Amino acid sequence: MEKKHNKYPINHIVGFALSITLTLIAAWTALSSNLPVMWIIIVIMVLAVIQAAIQLFMFMHITERGATHAPWNMMIHASVIAAIIVAGSLFVMSFGFTHDHGGGDHHDNSGGPESNEEMPEDHEGH
């Protein structure tokens, strides 16, 4: 059995170029576009899904058949775990949880910019 081995990895170079291009488009969208925030998030998410597909098909050879076929069940489980992690991260970031569990206002500078006097700390730790 003779297998054809390509000396020049054209698929890897095309995948790398597409990944870099998609990353630059996402960075430009986030930093320089005048789109509303919701549209920026949608564009970045769509570009992320496209880039994940490029990674799977061009670098991880998901369509090549070896001893077994593509492990779709593992990919589905990994997608569920990734969705749980992303949802949990967004939940924590959106509600602004802090380390200040006591509810104390010793870090509150509500007096405005002119009240920058040194305030004595009345606690130990942190």
Backbone hydrogen bonds, N-H to C=O, Kabsch-Sander energy under -0.5 kcal/mol:
donor,donor_aa,acceptor,acceptor_aa,energy
3,K,1,M,-0.6
5,H,3,K,-0.7
6,N,4,K,-0.6
7,K,5,H,-0.5
10,I,8,Y,-2.2
13,I,9,P,-1.8
14,V,10,I,-2.6
15,G,11,N,-2.5
16,F,12,H,-2.4
17,A,13,I,-2.5
18,L,14,V,-2.6
19,S,15,G,-2.4
20,I,16,F,-2.5
21,T,17,A,-2.4
22,L,18,L,-2.6
23,T,19,S,-2.2
24,L,20,I,-2.4
25,I,21,T,-2.3
26,A,22,L,-2.3
27,A,23,T,-2.4
28,W,24,L,-2.6
29,T,25,I,-2.5
30,A,26,A,-2.2
31,L,27,A,-2.4
32,S,28,W,-2.8
33,S,28,W,-1.0
33,S,29,T,-0.5
40,I,36,P,-2.1
41,I,37,V,-2.3
42,I,38,M,-2.1
43,V,39,W,-2.7
44,I,40,I,-2.4
45,M,41,I,-2.3
46,V,42,I,-2.4
47,L,43,V,-2.5
48,A,44,I,-2.0
49,V,45,M,-2.1
50,I,46,V,-2.3
51,Q,47,L,-2.4
52,A,48,A,-2.3
53,A,49,V,-2.1
54,I,50,I,-2.2
55,Q,51,Q,-2.4
56,L,52,A,-2.4
57,F,53,A,-2.6
58,M,54,I,-2.7
59,F,54,I,-0.6
59,F,55,Q,-1.4
60,M,55,Q,-1.9
62,I,56,L,-1.8
64,E,61,H,-1.0
66,G,64,E,-0.5
66,G,68,T,-1.5
72,W,70,A,-2.2
75,M,71,P,-1.7
76,I,72,W,-2.4
77,H,73,N,-2.1
78,A,74,M,-2.4
79,S,75,M,-2.1
80,V,76,I,-2.1
81,I,77,H,-2.3
82,A,78,A,-2.5
83,A,79,S,-2.4
84,I,80,V,-2.2
85,I,81,I,-2.3
86,V,82,A,-2.6
87,A,83,A,-2.7
88,G,84,I,-2.5
89,S,85,I,-2.4
90,L,86,V,-2.6
91,F,87,A,-2.2
92,V,88,G,-2.4
93,M,89,S,-2.6
94,S,90,L,-2.2
95,F,91,F,-1.4
96,G,92,V,-0.6
97,F,92,V,-1.0
101,H,99,H,-1.6
108,D,105,D,-1.2
109,N,107,H,-0.6
112,G,109,N,-1.0
115,S,112,G,-1.1
116,N,114,E,-0.8
